[in-house]
């Protein structure tokens, strides 16, 4: 499972709306979020840190 799949799994588990996940990851639109979920785009360090801080869940 790659990071995008883990993020989506955690988002669904915690009930976080997709638009809010875009805000957490500082994304401009949901198309970019879809590309992260499918593994086409990798997260930068800032985005990884923000995800872990907000969800209090590890990525790996």
PyMOL Python script that loads the backbone (N, CA, C, O; Angstrom):
from pymol import cmd

cmd.read_pdbstr("""\
ATOM      1  N   UNK A   1       0.857  -1.177   0.000  1.00  0.00           N
ATOM      2  CA  UNK A   1       0.000   0.000   0.000  1.00  0.00           C
ATOM      3  C   UNK A   1       0.901   1.237   0.000  1.00  0.00           C
ATOM      4  O   UNK A   1       1.771   1.375   0.860  1.00  0.00           O
ATOM      5  N   UNK A   2       0.691   2.130  -0.963  1.00  0.00           N
ATOM      6  CA  UNK A   2       1.506   3.336  -0.986  1.00  0.00           C
ATOM      7  C   UNK A   2       0.873   4.436  -0.127  1.00  0.00           C
ATOM      8  O   UNK A   2      -0.248   4.292   0.359  1.00  0.00           O
ATOM      9  N   UNK A   3       1.592   5.507   0.044  1.00  0.00           N
ATOM     10  CA  UNK A   3       1.185   6.580   0.966  1.00  0.00           C
ATOM     11  C   UNK A   3      -0.193   7.146   0.605  1.00  0.00           C
ATOM     12  O   UNK A   3      -1.004   7.407   1.494  1.00  0.00           O
ATOM     13  N   UNK A   4      -0.460   7.335  -0.677  1.00  0.00           N
ATOM     14  CA  UNK A   4      -1.762   7.864  -1.090  1.00  0.00           C
ATOM     15  C   UNK A   4      -2.921   6.988  -0.644  1.00  0.00           C
ATOM     16  O   UNK A   4      -3.966   7.488  -0.227  1.00  0.00           O
ATOM     17  N   UNK A   5      -2.733   5.693  -0.734  1.00  0.00           N
ATOM     18  CA  UNK A   5      -3.775   4.767  -0.287  1.00  0.00           C
ATOM     19  C   UNK A   5      -3.932   4.814   1.231  1.00  0.00           C
ATOM     20  O   UNK A   5      -5.045   4.731   1.749  1.00  0.00           O
ATOM     21  N   UNK A   6      -2.809   4.948   1.940  1.00  0.00           N
ATOM     22  CA  UNK A   6      -2.880   5.053   3.404  1.00  0.00           C
ATOM     23  C   UNK A   6      -3.607   6.327   3.826  1.00  0.00           C
ATOM     24  O   UNK A   6      -4.400   6.317   4.767  1.00  0.00           O
ATOM     25  N   UNK A   7      -3.333   7.410   3.128  1.00  0.00           N
ATOM     26  CA  UNK A   7      -3.998   8.675   3.431  1.00  0.00           C
ATOM     27  C   UNK A   7      -5.496   8.546   3.212  1.00  0.00           C
ATOM     28  O   UNK A   7      -6.286   8.972   4.055  1.00  0.00           O
ATOM     29  N   UNK A   8      -5.891   7.967   2.094  1.00  0.00           N
ATOM     30  CA  UNK A   8      -7.322   7.813   1.799  1.00  0.00           C
ATOM     31  C   UNK A   8      -7.989   6.886   2.809  1.00  0.00           C
ATOM     32  O   UNK A   8      -9.110   7.150   3.244  1.00  0.00           O
ATOM     33  N   UNK A   9      -7.326   5.825   3.179  1.00  0.00           N
ATOM     34  CA  UNK A   9      -7.867   4.905   4.169  1.00  0.00           C
ATOM     35  C   UNK A   9      -8.074   5.605   5.509  1.00  0.00           C
ATOM     36  O   UNK A   9      -9.116   5.447   6.144  1.00  0.00           O
ATOM     37  N   UNK A  10      -7.085   6.369   5.929  1.00  0.00           N
ATOM     38  CA  UNK A  10      -7.184   7.106   7.193  1.00  0.00           C
ATOM     39  C   UNK A  10      -8.275   8.164   7.115  1.00  0.00           C
ATOM     40  O   UNK A  10      -9.027   8.352   8.072  1.00  0.00           O
ATOM     41  N   UNK A  11      -8.368   8.858   5.979  1.00  0.00           N
ATOM     42  CA  UNK A  11      -9.397   9.887   5.796  1.00  0.00           C
ATOM     43  C   UNK A  11     -10.783   9.281   5.962  1.00  0.00           C
ATOM     44  O   UNK A  11     -11.633   9.845   6.651  1.00  0.00           O
ATOM     45  N   UNK A  12     -11.010   8.144   5.338  1.00  0.00           N
ATOM     46  CA  UNK A  12     -12.313   7.490   5.436  1.00  0.00           C
ATOM     47  C   UNK A  12     -12.570   6.979   6.848  1.00  0.00           C
ATOM     48  O   UNK A  12     -13.682   7.098   7.362  1.00  0.00           O
ATOM     49  N   UNK A  13     -11.561   6.420   7.464  1.00  0.00           N
ATOM     50  CA  UNK A  13     -11.695   5.888   8.821  1.00  0.00           C
ATOM     51  C   UNK A  13     -12.067   6.983   9.819  1.00  0.00           C
ATOM     52  O   UNK A  13     -12.888   6.764  10.709  1.00  0.00           O
ATOM     53  N   UNK A  14     -11.462   8.157   9.668  1.00  0.00           N
ATOM     54  CA  UNK A  14     -11.714   9.265  10.596  1.00  0.00           C
ATOM     55  C   UNK A  14     -12.892  10.135  10.171  1.00  0.00           C
ATOM     56  O   UNK A  14     -13.303  11.021  10.919  1.00  0.00           O
ATOM     57  N   UNK A  15     -13.438   9.896   8.983  1.00  0.00           N
ATOM     58  CA  UNK A  15     -14.585  10.674   8.513  1.00  0.00           C
ATOM     59  C   UNK A  15     -14.238  12.095   8.113  1.00  0.00           C
ATOM     60  O   UNK A  15     -15.062  13.000   8.245  1.00  0.00           O
ATOM     61  N   UNK A  16     -13.030  12.296   7.627  1.00  0.00           N
ATOM     62  CA  UNK A  16     -12.603  13.629   7.197  1.00  0.00           C
ATOM     63  C   UNK A  16     -13.082  13.842   5.762  1.00  0.00           C
ATOM     64  O   UNK A  16     -12.798  13.012   4.898  1.00  0.00           O
ATOM     65  N   UNK A  17     -13.798  14.931   5.486  1.00  0.00           N
ATOM     66  CA  UNK A  17     -14.234  15.198   4.107  1.00  0.00           C
ATOM     67  C   UNK A  17     -13.030  15.433   3.192  1.00  0.00           C
ATOM     68  O   UNK A  17     -11.981  15.900   3.635  1.00  0.00           O
ATOM     69  N   UNK A  18     -13.197  15.103   1.914  1.00  0.00           N
ATOM     70  CA  UNK A  18     -12.103  15.255   0.948  1.00  0.00           C
ATOM     71  C   UNK A  18     -11.637  16.703   0.856  1.00  0.00           C
ATOM     72  O   UNK A  18     -10.440  16.961   0.729  1.00  0.00           O
ATOM     73  N   UNK A  19     -12.579  17.658   0.919  1.00  0.00           N
ATOM     74  CA  UNK A  19     -12.184  19.074   0.813  1.00  0.00           C
ATOM     75  C   UNK A  19     -11.310  19.481   1.998  1.00  0.00           C
ATOM     76  O   UNK A  19     -10.406  20.302   1.849  1.00  0.00           O
ATOM     77  N   UNK A  20     -11.576  18.913   3.164  1.00  0.00           N
ATOM     78  CA  UNK A  20     -10.771  19.244   4.335  1.00  0.00           C
ATOM     79  C   UNK A  20      -9.377  18.622   4.216  1.00  0.00           C
ATOM     80  O   UNK A  20      -8.392  19.218   4.654  1.00  0.00           O
ATOM     81  N   UNK A  21      -9.291  17.436   3.631  1.00  0.00           N
ATOM     82  CA  UNK A  21      -7.989  16.824   3.406  1.00  0.00           C
ATOM     83  C   UNK A  21      -7.177  17.667   2.431  1.00  0.00           C
ATOM     84  O   UNK A  21      -5.959  17.774   2.571  1.00  0.00           O
ATOM     85  N   UNK A  22      -7.834  18.262   1.453  1.00  0.00           N
ATOM     86  CA  UNK A  22      -7.134  19.177   0.536  1.00  0.00           C
ATOM     87  C   UNK A  22      -6.568  20.362   1.307  1.00  0.00           C
ATOM     88  O   UNK A  22      -5.449  20.794   1.032  1.00  0.00           O
ATOM     89  N   UNK A  23      -7.311  20.888   2.258  1.00  0.00           N
ATOM     90  CA  UNK A  23      -6.818  21.993   3.082  1.00  0.00           C
ATOM     91  C   UNK A  23      -5.645  21.548   3.951  1.00  0.00           C
ATOM     92  O   UNK A  23      -4.660  22.277   4.073  1.00  0.00           O
ATOM     93  N   UNK A  24      -5.734  20.372   4.552  1.00  0.00           N
ATOM     94  CA  UNK A  24      -4.671  19.853   5.406  1.00  0.00           C
ATOM     95  C   UNK A  24      -3.378  19.703   4.613  1.00  0.00           C
ATOM     96  O   UNK A  24      -2.301  20.033   5.108  1.00  0.00           O
ATOM     97  N   UNK A  25      -3.482  19.208   3.390  1.00  0.00           N
ATOM     98  CA  UNK A  25      -2.307  18.965   2.560  1.00  0.00           C
ATOM     99  C   UNK A  25      -1.912  20.177   1.717  1.00  0.00           C
ATOM    100  O   UNK A  25      -0.981  20.092   0.916  1.00  0.00           O
ATOM    101  N   UNK A  26      -2.602  21.293   1.887  1.00  0.00           N
ATOM    102  CA  UNK A  26      -2.335  22.535   1.142  1.00  0.00           C
ATOM    103  C   UNK A  26      -2.413  22.303  -0.367  1.00  0.00           C
ATOM    104  O   UNK A  26      -1.516  22.686  -1.118  1.00  0.00           O
ATOM    105  N   UNK A  27      -3.506  21.668  -0.790  1.00  0.00           N
ATOM    106  CA  UNK A  27      -3.720  21.400  -2.208  1.00  0.00           C
ATOM    107  C   UNK A  27      -4.711  22.402  -2.768  1.00  0.00           C
ATOM    108  O   UNK A  27      -5.620  22.844  -2.065  1.00  0.00           O
ATOM    109  N   UNK A  28      -4.539  22.757  -4.023  1.00  0.00           N
ATOM    110  CA  UNK A  28      -5.409  23.767  -4.621  1.00  0.00           C
ATOM    111  C   UNK A  28      -6.741  23.191  -5.110  1.00  0.00           C
ATOM    112  O   UNK A  28      -7.720  23.925  -5.242  1.00  0.00           O
ATOM    113  N   UNK A  29      -6.784  21.876  -5.381  1.00  0.00           N
ATOM    114  CA  UNK A  29      -8.042  21.300  -5.858  1.00  0.00           C
ATOM    115  C   UNK A  29      -8.095  19.800  -5.586  1.00  0.00           C
ATOM    116  O   UNK A  29      -7.097  19.189  -5.201  1.00  0.00           O
ATOM    117  N   UNK A  30      -9.260  19.224  -5.791  1.00  0.00           N
ATOM    118  CA  UNK A  30      -9.437  17.808  -5.510  1.00  0.00           C
ATOM    119  C   UNK A  30      -8.841  16.912  -6.590  1.00  0.00           C
ATOM    120  O   UNK A  30      -8.650  15.717  -6.361  1.00  0.00           O
ATOM    121  N   UNK A  31      -8.547  17.464  -7.751  1.00  0.00           N
ATOM    122  CA  UNK A  31      -7.891  16.687  -8.802  1.00  0.00           C
ATOM    123  C   UNK A  31      -6.486  16.294  -8.348  1.00  0.00           C
ATOM    124  O   UNK A  31      -6.048  15.163  -8.562  1.00  0.00           O
ATOM    125  N   UNK A  32      -5.796  17.225  -7.729  1.00  0.00           N
ATOM    126  CA  UNK A  32      -4.465  16.944  -7.202  1.00  0.00           C
ATOM    127  C   UNK A  32      -4.553  15.881  -6.109  1.00  0.00           C
ATOM    128  O   UNK A  32      -3.705  14.992  -6.035  1.00  0.00           O
ATOM    129  N   UNK A  33      -5.570  15.971  -5.269  1.00  0.00           N
ATOM    130  CA  UNK A  33      -5.755  14.965  -4.220  1.00  0.00           C
ATOM    131  C   UNK A  33      -5.987  13.587  -4.837  1.00  0.00           C
ATOM    132  O   UNK A  33      -5.460  12.593  -4.336  1.00  0.00           O
ATOM    133  N   UNK A  34      -6.754  13.515  -5.899  1.00  0.00           N
ATOM    134  CA  UNK A  34      -6.988  12.244  -6.591  1.00  0.00           C
ATOM    135  C   UNK A  34      -5.683  11.679  -7.140  1.00  0.00           C
ATOM    136  O   UNK A  34      -5.473  10.467  -7.121  1.00  0.00           O
ATOM    137  N   UNK A  35      -4.813  12.548  -7.625  1.00  0.00           N
ATOM    138  CA  UNK A  35      -3.523  12.099  -8.158  1.00  0.00           C
ATOM    139  C   UNK A  35      -2.621  11.582  -7.033  1.00  0.00           C
ATOM    140  O   UNK A  35      -1.835  10.661  -7.251  1.00  0.00           O
ATOM    141  N   UNK A  36      -2.725  12.155  -5.852  1.00  0.00           N
ATOM    142  CA  UNK A  36      -1.972  11.660  -4.692  1.00  0.00           C
ATOM    143  C   UNK A  36      -2.506  10.290  -4.293  1.00  0.00           C
ATOM    144  O   UNK A  36      -1.731   9.371  -4.027  1.00  0.00           O
ATOM    145  N   UNK A  37      -3.825  10.154  -4.253  1.00  0.00           N
ATOM    146  CA  UNK A  37      -4.433   8.866  -3.882  1.00  0.00           C
ATOM    147  C   UNK A  37      -3.999   7.740  -4.798  1.00  0.00           C
ATOM    148  O   UNK A  37      -3.800   6.613  -4.344  1.00  0.00           O
ATOM    149  N   UNK A  38      -3.849   8.029  -6.088  1.00  0.00           N
ATOM    150  CA  UNK A  38      -3.471   6.995  -7.051  1.00  0.00           C
ATOM    151  C   UNK A  38      -1.961   6.814  -7.169  1.00  0.00           C
ATOM    152  O   UNK A  38      -1.499   5.931  -7.891  1.00  0.00           O
ATOM    153  N   UNK A  39      -1.195   7.635  -6.472  1.00  0.00           N
ATOM    154  CA  UNK A  39       0.256   7.492  -6.484  1.00  0.00           C
ATOM    155  C   UNK A  39       0.952   8.201  -7.620  1.00  0.00           C
ATOM    156  O   UNK A  39       2.148   7.993  -7.826  1.00  0.00           O
ATOM    157  N   UNK A  40       0.242   9.037  -8.368  1.00  0.00           N
ATOM    158  CA  UNK A  40       0.847   9.767  -9.479  1.00  0.00           C
ATOM    159  C   UNK A  40       1.702  10.933  -8.997  1.00  0.00           C
ATOM    160  O   UNK A  40       2.646  11.343  -9.673  1.00  0.00           O
ATOM    161  N   UNK A  41       1.365  11.462  -7.822  1.00  0.00           N
ATOM    162  CA  UNK A  41       2.112  12.570  -7.222  1.00  0.00           C
ATOM    163  C   UNK A  41       2.524  12.151  -5.822  1.00  0.00           C
ATOM    164  O   UNK A  41       1.728  11.568  -5.086  1.00  0.00           O
ATOM    165  N   UNK A  42       3.748  12.441  -5.455  1.00  0.00           N
ATOM    166  CA  UNK A  42       4.245  12.159  -4.110  1.00  0.00           C
ATOM    167  C   UNK A  42       4.064  13.385  -3.223  1.00  0.00           C
ATOM    168  O   UNK A  42       4.110  14.516  -3.706  1.00  0.00           O
ATOM    169  N   UNK A  43       3.861  13.163  -1.943  1.00  0.00           N
ATOM    170  CA  UNK A  43       3.756  14.256  -0.983  1.00  0.00           C
ATOM    171  C   UNK A  43       5.132  14.812  -0.672  1.00  0.00           C
ATOM    172  O   UNK A  43       6.118  14.076  -0.657  1.00  0.00           O
ATOM    173  N   UNK A  44       5.198  16.113  -0.424  1.00  0.00           N
ATOM    174  CA  UNK A  44       6.460  16.664   0.054  1.00  0.00           C
ATOM    175  C   UNK A  44       6.494  16.546   1.582  1.00  0.00           C
ATOM    176  O   UNK A  44       5.514  16.134   2.203  1.00  0.00           O
ATOM    177  N   UNK A  45       7.609  16.905   2.165  1.00  0.00           N
ATOM    178  CA  UNK A  45       7.796  16.726   3.608  1.00  0.00           C
ATOM    179  C   UNK A  45       6.751  17.506   4.408  1.00  0.00           C
ATOM    180  O   UNK A  45       6.211  16.984   5.382  1.00  0.00           O
ATOM    181  N   UNK A  46       6.462  18.742   4.012  1.00  0.00           N
ATOM    182  CA  UNK A  46       5.457  19.560   4.709  1.00  0.00           C
ATOM    183  C   UNK A  46       4.107  18.843   4.752  1.00  0.00           C
ATOM    184  O   UNK A  46       3.464  18.786   5.800  1.00  0.00           O
ATOM    185  N   UNK A  47       3.683  18.300   3.616  1.00  0.00           N
ATOM    186  CA  UNK A  47       2.389  17.629   3.540  1.00  0.00           C
ATOM    187  C   UNK A  47       2.352  16.385   4.428  1.00  0.00           C
ATOM    188  O   UNK A  47       1.344  16.110   5.079  1.00  0.00           O
ATOM    189  N   UNK A  48       3.443  15.645   4.450  1.00  0.00           N
ATOM    190  CA  UNK A  48       3.514  14.461   5.311  1.00  0.00           C
ATOM    191  C   UNK A  48       3.408  14.855   6.783  1.00  0.00           C
ATOM    192  O   UNK A  48       2.688  14.223   7.556  1.00  0.00           O
ATOM    193  N   UNK A  49       4.130  15.902   7.158  1.00  0.00           N
ATOM    194  CA  UNK A  49       4.098  16.364   8.549  1.00  0.00           C
ATOM    195  C   UNK A  49       2.702  16.834   8.918  1.00  0.00           C
ATOM    196  O   UNK A  49       2.210  16.477   9.988  1.00  0.00           O
ATOM    197  N   UNK A  50       2.047  17.618   8.077  1.00  0.00           N
ATOM    198  CA  UNK A  50       0.703  18.120   8.365  1.00  0.00           C
ATOM    199  C   UNK A  50      -0.286  16.965   8.517  1.00  0.00           C
ATOM    200  O   UNK A  50      -1.137  16.989   9.406  1.00  0.00           O
ATOM    201  N   UNK A  51      -0.177  15.961   7.658  1.00  0.00           N
ATOM    202  CA  UNK A  51      -1.074  14.810   7.760  1.00  0.00           C
ATOM    203  C   UNK A  51      -0.918  14.127   9.117  1.00  0.00           C
ATOM    204  O   UNK A  51      -1.911  13.845   9.789  1.00  0.00           O
ATOM    205  N   UNK A  52       0.318  13.864   9.519  1.00  0.00           N
ATOM    206  CA  UNK A  52       0.573  13.175  10.783  1.00  0.00           C
ATOM    207  C   UNK A  52       0.114  14.013  11.976  1.00  0.00           C
ATOM    208  O   UNK A  52      -0.447  13.469  12.927  1.00  0.00           O
ATOM    209  N   UNK A  53       0.344  15.328  11.941  1.00  0.00           N
ATOM    210  CA  UNK A  53      -0.071  16.203  13.033  1.00  0.00           C
ATOM    211  C   UNK A  53      -1.591  16.221  13.175  1.00  0.00           C
ATOM    212  O   UNK A  53      -2.113  16.098  14.283  1.00  0.00           O
ATOM    213  N   UNK A  54      -2.289  16.371  12.075  1.00  0.00           N
ATOM    214  CA  UNK A  54      -3.754  16.491  12.121  1.00  0.00           C
ATOM    215  C   UNK A  54      -4.430  15.165  12.469  1.00  0.00           C
ATOM    216  O   UNK A  54      -5.355  15.137  13.280  1.00  0.00           O
ATOM    217  N   UNK A  55      -3.977  14.074  11.866  1.00  0.00           N
ATOM    218  CA  UNK A  55      -4.661  12.794  12.068  1.00  0.00           C
ATOM    219  C   UNK A  55      -4.112  12.013  13.258  1.00  0.00           C
ATOM    220  O   UNK A  55      -4.770  11.105  13.766  1.00  0.00           O
ATOM    221  N   UNK A  56      -2.918  12.363  13.698  1.00  0.00           N
ATOM    222  CA  UNK A  56      -2.235  11.642  14.774  1.00  0.00           C
ATOM    223  C   UNK A  56      -2.090  10.168  14.435  1.00  0.00           C
ATOM    224  O   UNK A  56      -2.205   9.307  15.307  1.00  0.00           O
ATOM    225  N   UNK A  57      -1.836   9.882  13.158  1.00  0.00           N
ATOM    226  CA  UNK A  57      -1.623   8.530  12.650  1.00  0.00           C
ATOM    227  C   UNK A  57      -0.323   8.499  11.847  1.00  0.00           C
ATOM    228  O   UNK A  57      -0.010   9.467  11.154  1.00  0.00           O
ATOM    229  N   UNK A  58       0.432   7.415  11.926  1.00  0.00           N
ATOM    230  CA  UNK A  58       1.656   7.319  11.130  1.00  0.00           C
ATOM    231  C   UNK A  58       1.341   7.054   9.670  1.00  0.00           C
ATOM    232  O   UNK A  58       0.290   6.503   9.342  1.00  0.00           O
ATOM    233  N   UNK A  59       2.248   7.444   8.800  1.00  0.00           N
ATOM    234  CA  UNK A  59       2.082   7.167   7.376  1.00  0.00           C
ATOM    235  C   UNK A  59       2.672   5.817   7.000  1.00  0.00           C
ATOM    236  O   UNK A  59       2.192   5.166   6.072  1.00  0.00           O
ATOM    237  N   UNK A  60       3.693   5.396   7.703  1.00  0.00           N
ATOM    238  CA  UNK A  60       4.362   4.153   7.320  1.00  0.00           C
ATOM    239  C   UNK A  60       4.497   3.225   8.485  1.00  0.00           C
ATOM    240  O   UNK A  60       5.039   2.129   8.341  1.00  0.00           O
TER     241      UNK A  60
END
""", "prot")
cmd.dss("prot")
cmd.show_as("cartoon", "prot")
cmd.util.cbc("prot")
cmd.orient("prot")
